[in-house]
Amino acid sequence: MMRLSVILGLSIGLSLYAAPPSWGAATDAQREAVKKLPHDLKNLMESAYYCRGLTGEKPYTEAKSLTLSVLSQLTDAAMAERFVSEREKSFEAGCPQEMRSTCWADYLDMPVNESEVGAEECDLEQKLAMAAVVLTLQTIRGTPTGKN
């Protein structure tokens, strides 16, 4: 799994150097953001996956779709699919189908009977993970924080 992240990081990095001339040379911050992006996307998918027992399938489906879209634009569709597939295998190993309704408790290190607090924590985790992805993508694109 670590190998795939390294390969993905290198591929995304190469795509930065192959960017149109109008984009210019990648900055150190952009190169660092490229290295960070796979981790941020994994965190986004992971929080949505483990919290499905409280939040339903929609956040995970959206996180997976976003990950595929972003990575397909920066690398290719096959590499994006492999990245998502490897993450899903890892998540499934940690949260098999029969435990899906309570995986959030282990993920958040909370008792199962605190589902109301767990739902709030899941929501916060997912918002933080999405914010990290957005900030990383803004850095890669060279877009100042707070602007699209």
Backbone as a printed PyTorch tensor [residue, N CA C, xyz], in Angstrom:
tensor([[[  0.8320,  -1.1780,   0.0000],
         [  0.0000,   0.0000,   0.0000],
         [  0.8810,   1.2470,   0.0000]],

        [[  1.9440,   1.2460,   0.8040],
         [  2.8440,   2.3890,   0.8440],
         [  3.4770,   2.5900,  -0.5330]],

        [[  3.7950,   1.5070,  -1.2160],
         [  4.4040,   1.5800,  -2.5390],
         [  3.4840,   2.2910,  -3.5160]],

        [[  2.1810,   1.9980,  -3.4560],
         [  1.2270,   2.6390,  -4.3490],
         [  1.1810,   4.1410,  -4.0780]],

        [[  1.2500,   4.5480,  -2.8190],
         [  1.2520,   5.9780,  -2.4900],
         [  2.4790,   6.6650,  -3.0580]],

        [[  3.6250,   5.9970,  -2.9790],
         [  4.8540,   6.5670,  -3.5220],
         [  4.7410,   6.6970,  -5.0370]],

        [[  4.2620,   5.6480,  -5.6920],
         [  4.0940,   5.6860,  -7.1410],
         [  3.1130,   6.7830,  -7.5240]],

        [[  2.0120,   6.8680,  -6.7890],
         [  1.0160,   7.8950,  -7.0640],
         [  1.6200,   9.2800,  -6.8780]],

        [[  2.3720,   9.4670,  -5.8050],
         [  3.0120,  10.7510,  -5.5570],
         [  3.9630,  11.1260,  -6.6700]],

        [[  4.7460,  10.1610,  -7.1450],
         [  5.6680,  10.4220,  -8.2480],
         [  4.9200,  10.7720,  -9.5250]],

        [[  3.8470,  10.0570,  -9.7890],
         [  3.0670,  10.3200, -10.9950],
         [  2.4500,  11.7110, -10.9670]],

        [[  1.9040,  12.0710,  -9.8200],
         [  1.3110,  13.3980,  -9.6890],
         [  2.4100,  14.4480,  -9.8130]],

        [[  3.5560,  14.1640,  -9.1980],
         [  4.6860,  15.0870,  -9.2830],
         [  5.1220,  15.3000, -10.7170]],

        [[  5.2070,  14.2210, -11.4700],
         [  5.5720,  14.3480, -12.8750],
         [  4.5430,  15.1550, -13.6490]],

        [[  3.2790,  15.0090, -13.2900],
         [  2.2500,  15.7730, -13.9860],
         [  2.3890,  17.2660, -13.6970]],

        [[  2.9280,  17.6150, -12.5300],
         [  3.1680,  19.0240, -12.2310],
         [  4.2340,  19.5900, -13.1580]],

        [[  5.2850,  18.8070, -13.3640],
         [  6.3480,  19.2780, -14.2370],
         [  5.9020,  19.3110, -15.6940]],

        [[  4.9230,  18.4990, -16.0320],
         [  4.4180,  18.4550, -17.3950],
         [  3.2570,  19.4220, -17.5960]],

        [[  3.0130,  20.2760, -16.6060],
         [  1.9120,  21.2320, -16.6880],
         [  2.1480,  22.2090, -17.8320]],

        [[  1.1040,  22.8000, -18.3420],
         [  1.2580,  23.7610, -19.4330],
         [  2.2180,  24.8770, -19.0390]],

        [[  2.9730,  25.4200, -20.0040],
         [  3.9460,  26.4640, -19.7100],
         [  3.3470,  27.6570, -18.9780]],

        [[  2.0700,  27.9530, -19.1990],
         [  1.4470,  29.0910, -18.5350],
         [  1.3850,  28.9010, -17.0160]],

        [[  1.4740,  27.6460, -16.5750],
         [  1.4250,  27.3730, -15.1470],
         [  2.7680,  27.6330, -14.4940]],

        [[  3.8190,  27.5220, -15.2600],
         [  5.1530,  27.7810, -14.7220],
         [  5.6980,  26.5990, -13.9550]],

        [[  6.8870,  26.7860, -13.4140],
         [  7.5420,  25.7190, -12.6500],
         [  6.8390,  25.5450, -11.3080]],

        [[  6.8010,  24.3170, -10.8620],
         [  6.1770,  24.0190,  -9.5680],
         [  7.0320,  24.5820,  -8.4480]],

        [[  6.3840,  25.1220,  -7.4470],
         [  7.0890,  25.6400,  -6.2730],
         [  7.3520,  24.4980,  -5.3010]],

        [[  8.1840,  24.7660,  -4.3100],
         [  8.4320,  23.7610,  -3.2670],
         [  7.1270,  23.4090,  -2.5530]],

        [[  6.2990,  24.4150,  -2.2910],
         [  5.0160,  24.1750,  -1.6130],
         [  4.1200,  23.2720,  -2.4560]],

        [[  4.1310,  23.4690,  -3.7600],
         [  3.3190,  22.6240,  -4.6350],
         [  3.8430,  21.1900,  -4.6470]],

        [[  5.1460,  21.0230,  -4.6900],
         [  5.7110,  19.6690,  -4.6700],
         [  5.3800,  18.9670,  -3.3490]],

        [[  5.4420,  19.6850,  -2.2470],
         [  5.0860,  19.1070,  -0.9470],
         [  3.5950,  18.7540,  -0.9010]],

        [[  2.7690,  19.6080,  -1.4790],
         [  1.3230,  19.3400,  -1.5030],
         [  1.0180,  18.0930,  -2.3250]],

        [[  1.7450,  17.9030,  -3.4070],
         [  1.5560,  16.7140,  -4.2410],
         [  1.8700,  15.4570,  -3.4360]],

        [[  2.9030,  15.5220,  -2.6270],
         [  3.2550,  14.3700,  -1.7890],
         [  2.1860,  14.1160,  -0.7240]],

        [[  1.5380,  15.1810,  -0.2630],
         [  0.5440,  15.0990,   0.8070],
         [ -0.8420,  14.6680,   0.3070]],

        [[ -1.1350,  14.9310,  -0.9470],
         [ -2.4770,  14.6740,  -1.4710],
         [ -2.9650,  13.2370,  -1.2870]],

        [[ -2.1770,  12.2060,  -1.6000],
         [ -2.6870,  10.8360,  -1.3890],
         [ -3.0860,  10.5770,   0.0700]],

        [[ -2.3190,  11.0980,   0.9940],
         [ -2.6390,  10.9280,   2.4250],
         [ -3.9560,  11.6340,   2.7610]],

        [[ -4.1230,  12.8520,   2.2710],
         [ -5.3550,  13.6030,   2.5440],
         [ -6.5780,  12.9040,   1.9540]],

        [[ -6.4400,  12.3960,   0.7370],
         [ -7.5610,  11.6880,   0.1120],
         [ -7.8760,  10.3890,   0.8490]],

        [[ -6.8310,   9.6980,   1.3020],
         [ -7.0520,   8.4770,   2.0850],
         [ -7.8110,   8.8020,   3.3700]],

        [[ -7.4200,   9.8760,   4.0450],
         [ -8.1030,  10.2630,   5.2800],
         [ -9.5680,  10.6030,   5.0250]],

        [[ -9.8350,  11.2660,   3.9230],
         [-11.2170,  11.6060,   3.5770],
         [-12.0420,  10.3390,   3.3730]],

        [[-11.5050,   9.4140,   2.5830],
         [-12.2160,   8.1560,   2.3470],
         [-12.3590,   7.3510,   3.6350]],

        [[-11.3090,   7.3140,   4.4280],
         [-11.3100,   6.5100,   5.6500],
         [-12.3640,   6.9920,   6.6450]],

        [[-12.4120,   8.2890,   6.8890],
         [-13.3930,   8.7970,   7.8510],
         [-14.8130,   8.5120,   7.3750]],

        [[-15.0570,   8.6880,   6.0930],
         [-16.3960,   8.4140,   5.5590],
         [-16.7150,   6.9200,   5.6060]],

        [[-15.7210,   6.0720,   5.3280],
         [-15.9370,   4.6290,   5.3380],
         [-16.3000,   4.1310,   6.7370]],

        [[-15.4910,   4.4810,   7.7130],
         [-15.7100,   3.9730,   9.0610],
         [-16.9380,   4.5640,   9.7390]],

        [[-17.3720,   5.7120,   9.2900],
         [-18.5330,   6.3590,   9.9170],
         [-19.8520,   6.0160,   9.2290]],

        [[-19.8380,   5.1130,   8.2670],
         [-21.0710,   4.7790,   7.5350],
         [-22.1920,   4.2910,   8.4300]],

        [[-21.8580,   3.6660,   9.5480],
         [-22.8950,   3.1860,  10.4710],
         [-23.7140,   4.3240,  11.0580]],

        [[-23.1550,   5.5250,  11.0600],
         [-23.8660,   6.6880,  11.5850],
         [-24.3110,   7.6570,  10.4880]],

        [[-23.5110,   7.7860,   9.4630],
         [-23.7740,   8.8100,   8.4450],
         [-24.4050,   8.2550,   7.1700]],

        [[-24.4270,   6.9400,   7.0290],
         [-24.9520,   6.3380,   5.8140],
         [-23.8840,   6.2260,   4.7330]],

        [[-24.2990,   5.7850,   3.5830],
         [-23.3760,   5.5180,   2.4710],
         [-22.9790,   6.7640,   1.6910]],

        [[-23.8210,   7.7800,   1.6940],
         [-23.6020,   8.9370,   0.8230],
         [-22.2380,   9.6160,   1.0210]],

        [[-21.8080,   9.9240,   2.2480],
         [-20.4950,  10.5610,   2.3950],
         [-19.3490,   9.7180,   1.8420]],

        [[-19.4330,   8.3940,   2.0230],
         [-18.3610,   7.5470,   1.4900],
         [-18.3990,   7.5290,  -0.0350]],

        [[-19.5710,   7.4170,  -0.5970],
         [-19.7010,   7.4200,  -2.0530],
         [-19.1530,   8.7180,  -2.6340]],

        [[-19.4540,   9.8310,  -1.9800],
         [-18.9650,  11.1290,  -2.4450],
         [-17.4490,  11.2460,  -2.2830]],

        [[-16.9080,  10.7570,  -1.1730],
         [-15.4580,  10.8100,  -0.9430],
         [-14.7280,   9.9570,  -1.9790]],

        [[-15.2680,   8.8000,  -2.2490],
         [-14.6790,   7.8990,  -3.2430],
         [-14.7370,   8.5320,  -4.6280]],

        [[-15.8600,   9.1110,  -4.9800],
         [-16.0260,   9.7650,  -6.2740],
         [-15.0640,  10.9400,  -6.4330]],

        [[-14.9490,  11.7490,  -5.3860],
         [-14.0270,  12.8860,  -5.4170],
         [-12.5890,  12.4050,  -5.5890]],

        [[-12.2200,  11.3750,  -4.8550],
         [-10.8630,  10.8320,  -4.9410],
         [-10.5710,  10.3420,  -6.3530]],

        [[-11.5050,   9.6030,  -6.9300],
         [-11.3170,   9.1220,  -8.2960],
         [-11.1970,  10.2880,  -9.2760]],

        [[-12.0190,  11.2810,  -9.1110],
         [-12.0020,  12.4320, -10.0100],
         [-10.6850,  13.1970,  -9.9200]],

        [[-10.2640,  13.5070,  -8.7020],
         [ -9.0280,  14.2710,  -8.5070],
         [ -7.8320,  13.5050,  -9.0480]],

        [[ -7.7250,  12.2510,  -8.6690],
         [ -6.5670,  11.4750,  -9.0900],
         [ -6.5780,  11.1790, -10.5860]],

        [[ -7.7460,  11.0190, -11.1670],
         [ -7.8280,  10.8030, -12.6170],
         [ -7.3530,  12.0290, -13.3850]],

        [[ -7.5930,  13.2060, -12.8310],
         [ -7.1450,  14.4340, -13.4840],
         [ -5.6400,  14.6210, -13.3570]],

        [[ -5.0740,  14.1640, -12.2530],
         [ -3.6510,  14.3690, -12.0130],
         [ -2.7830,  13.2190, -12.5040]],

        [[ -3.3590,  12.0300, -12.6240],
         [ -2.5980,  10.8790, -13.1140],
         [ -3.3850,  10.2730, -14.2580]],

        [[ -3.8780,   9.0730, -14.0740],
         [ -4.7770,   8.4670, -15.0590],
         [ -5.8270,   7.6530, -14.3170]],

        [[ -6.8570,   7.2770, -15.0380],
         [ -7.9920,   6.5830, -14.4170],
         [ -7.5780,   5.2520, -13.7930]],

        [[ -6.6780,   4.5270, -14.4400],
         [ -6.2610,   3.2220, -13.9190],
         [ -5.5410,   3.3800, -12.5770]],

        [[ -4.6650,   4.3610, -12.4710],
         [ -3.9520,   4.5660, -11.2080],
         [ -4.9160,   5.0330, -10.1230]],

        [[ -5.8660,   5.8760, -10.4850],
         [ -6.8650,   6.3420,  -9.5200],
         [ -7.6870,   5.1570,  -9.0090]],

        [[ -8.0990,   4.2850,  -9.9060],
         [ -8.8630,   3.0900,  -9.5180],
         [ -8.0510,   2.1900,  -8.5900]],

        [[ -6.7690,   2.0180,  -8.8900],
         [ -5.9150,   1.1790,  -8.0330],
         [ -5.7790,   1.7860,  -6.6450]],

        [[ -5.6020,   3.0960,  -6.5850],
         [ -5.4840,   3.7800,  -5.2970],
         [ -6.7330,   3.5310,  -4.4510]],

        [[ -7.9090,   3.7390,  -5.0430],
         [ -9.1700,   3.5580,  -4.3240],
         [ -9.3650,   2.0920,  -3.9420]],

        [[ -9.0740,   1.2020,  -4.8530],
         [ -9.2390,  -0.2290,  -4.5850],
         [ -8.3600,  -0.6900,  -3.4200]],

        [[ -7.1100,  -0.2500,  -3.3870],
         [ -6.2100,  -0.6170,  -2.2880],
         [ -6.7170,  -0.0730,  -0.9570]],

        [[ -7.2180,   1.1400,  -0.9720],
         [ -7.7470,   1.7270,   0.2640],
         [ -8.9800,   0.9540,   0.7330]],

        [[ -9.8560,   0.6250,  -0.1920],
         [-11.0700,  -0.1180,   0.1710],
         [-10.7310,  -1.4680,   0.7780]],

        [[ -9.7410,  -2.1520,   0.2340],
         [ -9.3230,  -3.4450,   0.8020],
         [ -8.8500,  -3.2650,   2.2400]],

        [[ -8.0820,  -2.2230,   2.4670],
         [ -7.5810,  -1.9450,   3.8060],
         [ -8.7270,  -1.6150,   4.7580]],

        [[ -9.6500,  -0.7750,   4.3150],
         [-10.7880,  -0.3980,   5.1600],
         [-11.6490,  -1.6160,   5.4690]],

        [[-11.8790,  -2.4610,   4.4650],
         [-12.7100,  -3.6550,   4.6500],
         [-12.0720,  -4.6120,   5.6520]],

        [[-10.7490,  -4.6850,   5.6370],
         [-10.0550,  -5.5440,   6.6060],
         [-10.2670,  -5.0220,   8.0280]],

        [[-10.3320,  -3.7080,   8.1810],
         [-10.5340,  -3.1230,   9.4990],
         [-11.9860,  -3.0200,   9.9150]],

        [[-12.8700,  -3.1180,   8.9400],
         [-14.3010,  -2.9820,   9.2140],
         [-15.0940,  -3.8690,   8.2600]],

        [[-15.1580,  -5.1630,   8.5480],
         [-15.9100,  -6.0710,   7.6750],
         [-17.4100,  -5.7370,   7.6550]],

        [[-18.0650,  -6.1740,   6.6380],
         [-19.4880,  -5.9010,   6.4130],
         [-20.3330,  -6.1510,   7.6660]],

        [[-20.0890,  -7.2530,   8.3550],
         [-20.9220,  -7.6080,   9.5050],
         [-20.7170,  -6.6770,  10.7090]],

        [[-19.6650,  -5.8680,  10.6930],
         [-19.4030,  -4.9390,  11.8050],
         [-19.6500,  -3.4800,  11.4220]],

        [[-20.0940,  -3.2600,  10.2120],
         [-20.1860,  -1.9090,   9.6690],
         [-20.9760,  -0.9350,  10.5440]],

        [[-21.9980,  -1.4140,  11.2160],
         [-22.8400,  -0.5060,  12.0090],
         [-22.1220,   0.0490,  13.2400]],

        [[-21.0360,  -0.6020,  13.6700],
         [-20.3360,  -0.1340,  14.8760],
         [-18.8690,   0.2220,  14.6480]],

        [[-18.3870,   0.1820,  13.4320],
         [-16.9750,   0.4910,  13.1650],
         [-16.6060,   1.9090,  13.5750]],

        [[-17.5640,   2.7950,  13.4990],
         [-17.2980,   4.1780,  13.8770],
         [-16.7790,   4.2710,  15.3100]],

        [[-17.2820,   3.4110,  16.1980],
         [-16.8830,   3.4540,  17.6080],
         [-15.4000,   3.1120,  17.7600]],

        [[-14.9450,   2.0890,  17.0670],
         [-13.5240,   1.7440,  17.1070],
         [-12.6880,   2.8440,  16.4580]],

        [[-13.1540,   3.3530,  15.3410],
         [-12.4320,   4.4030,  14.6120],
         [-12.2530,   5.6480,  15.4800]],

        [[-13.3020,   6.0240,  16.1970],
         [-13.2580,   7.2240,  17.0420],
         [-12.8340,   6.9320,  18.4710]],

        [[-12.6510,   5.6350,  18.7790],
         [-12.2970,   5.1980,  20.1320],
         [-13.3400,   5.6800,  21.1440]],

        [[-14.6030,   5.3290,  20.8470],
         [-15.7320,   5.7260,  21.6930],
         [-16.6010,   4.5080,  21.9690]],

        [[-17.3550,   4.5450,  23.0590],
         [-18.3140,   3.4620,  23.3020],
         [-19.4530,   3.5090,  22.2700]],

        [[-19.9460,   2.3620,  21.8900],
         [-21.0150,   2.2670,  20.8910],
         [-22.2840,   2.9730,  21.3570]],

        [[-22.5220,   3.0210,  22.6530],
         [-23.7680,   3.6200,  23.1420],
         [-23.7540,   5.1560,  23.0840]],

        [[-22.6930,   5.7460,  22.5730],
         [-22.6150,   7.2070,  22.4360],
         [-22.7460,   7.6160,  20.9750]],

        [[-23.7290,   7.0490,  20.3000],
         [-23.8610,   7.2950,  18.8660],
         [-24.1730,   8.7530,  18.5200]],

        [[-24.8570,   9.4560,  19.4060],
         [-25.1600,  10.8610,  19.1380],
         [-23.8650,  11.6850,  19.0970]],

        [[-23.0090,  11.4740,  20.0760],
         [-21.7100,  12.1470,  20.1000],
         [-20.8520,  11.6340,  18.9450]],

        [[-20.9380,  10.3500,  18.6760],
         [-20.1890,   9.7550,  17.5700],
         [-20.5580,  10.3740,  16.2360]],

        [[-21.8460,  10.6270,  16.0250],
         [-22.2850,  11.2480,  14.7700],
         [-21.6840,  12.6420,  14.6210]],

        [[-21.6370,  13.3820,  15.7120],
         [-21.0290,  14.7120,  15.6730],
         [-19.5340,  14.6160,  15.3780]],

        [[-18.8710,  13.6560,  16.0050],
         [-17.4350,  13.4630,  15.7860],
         [-17.1550,  13.0190,  14.3470]],

        [[-17.9920,  12.1370,  13.8260],
         [-17.8310,  11.7060,  12.4400],
         [-17.9810,  12.8910,  11.4940]],

        [[-18.9720,  13.7080,  11.7460],
         [-19.1920,  14.8860,  10.9180],
         [-17.9670,  15.8030,  10.9630]],

        [[-17.4300,  16.0210,  12.1410],
         [-16.2490,  16.8590,  12.3000],
         [-15.0430,  16.2530,  11.5810]],

        [[-14.8310,  14.9560,  11.7530],
         [-13.7160,  14.2650,  11.0860],
         [-13.8020,  14.4280,   9.5780]],

        [[-15.0080,  14.2670,   9.0410],
         [-15.1820,  14.3600,   7.6000],
         [-14.9820,  15.7870,   7.1040]],

        [[-15.4300,  16.7680,   7.8620],
         [-15.2250,  18.1680,   7.4820],
         [-13.7380,  18.5230,   7.5110]],

        [[-13.0390,  18.0730,   8.5290],
         [-11.6040,  18.3430,   8.6230],
         [-10.8420,  17.6700,   7.4870]],

        [[-11.2260,  16.4410,   7.1720],
         [-10.5660,  15.7230,   6.0830],
         [-10.8150,  16.4220,   4.7470]],

        [[-12.0480,  16.8890,   4.5290],
         [-12.3570,  17.5940,   3.2900],
         [-11.6010,  18.9230,   3.2220]],

        [[-11.5210,  19.6210,   4.3300],
         [-10.7800,  20.8910,   4.3590],
         [ -9.3120,  20.6640,   4.0120]],

        [[ -8.7300,  19.5840,   4.5090],
         [ -7.3370,  19.2750,   4.1990],
         [ -7.1520,  19.0250,   2.7040]],

        [[ -8.0850,  18.2830,   2.1010],
         [ -8.0150,  18.0190,   0.6590],
         [ -8.1210,  19.3250,  -0.1180]],

        [[ -9.0710,  20.1570,   0.2500],
         [ -9.2680,  21.4290,  -0.4540],
         [ -8.0200,  22.2980,  -0.3560]],

        [[ -7.4590,  22.4310,   0.8380],
         [ -6.2520,  23.2500,   1.0110],
         [ -5.0750,  22.6940,   0.2140]],

        [[ -4.9360,  21.3850,   0.1980],
         [ -3.8510,  20.7640,  -0.5590],
         [ -4.0340,  21.0110,  -2.0520]],

        [[ -5.2640,  20.8630,  -2.5400],
         [ -5.5190,  21.1190,  -3.9600],
         [ -5.2970,  22.5930,  -4.3060]],

        [[ -5.6610,  23.4860,  -3.4070],
         [ -5.4180,  24.9090,  -3.6520],
         [ -3.9250,  25.1880,  -3.7530]],

        [[ -3.1480,  24.5430,  -2.9160],
         [ -1.7000,  24.7210,  -2.9710],
         [ -1.1460,  24.1900,  -4.2890]],

        [[ -1.6140,  23.0180,  -4.6940],
         [ -1.1450,  22.4310,  -5.9510],
         [ -1.4920,  23.3440,  -7.1300]],

        [[ -2.6990,  23.8750,  -7.1140],
         [ -3.1490,  24.7450,  -8.2080],
         [ -2.5460,  26.1350,  -8.1310]],

        [[ -1.9620,  26.4730,  -6.9740],
         [ -1.4310,  27.8100,  -6.8040],
         [ -2.5020,  28.8320,  -6.5100]],

        [[ -3.6460,  28.3550,  -6.0200],
         [ -4.7570,  29.2260,  -5.6990],
         [ -4.6250,  29.6940,  -4.2540]],

        [[ -4.6600,  30.9910,  -4.0140],
         [ -4.5580,  31.4700,  -2.6280],
         [ -5.7190,  30.9300,  -1.7910]],

        [[ -5.4390,  30.6900,  -0.5090],
         [ -6.4480,  30.2050,   0.4150],
         [ -7.6130,  31.1750,   0.4490]],

        [[ -8.8170,  30.6340,   0.3980],
         [-10.0230,  31.4620,   0.4510],
         [-10.5430,  31.8540,  -0.9120]],

        [[ -9.8410,  31.4260,  -1.9840],
         [-10.3030,  31.7290,  -3.3470],
         [-10.4290,  30.4290,  -4.1080]],

        [[-11.2960,  30.4050,  -5.0990],
         [-11.4690,  29.2030,  -5.9270],
         [-10.5940,  29.2620,  -7.1030]]])
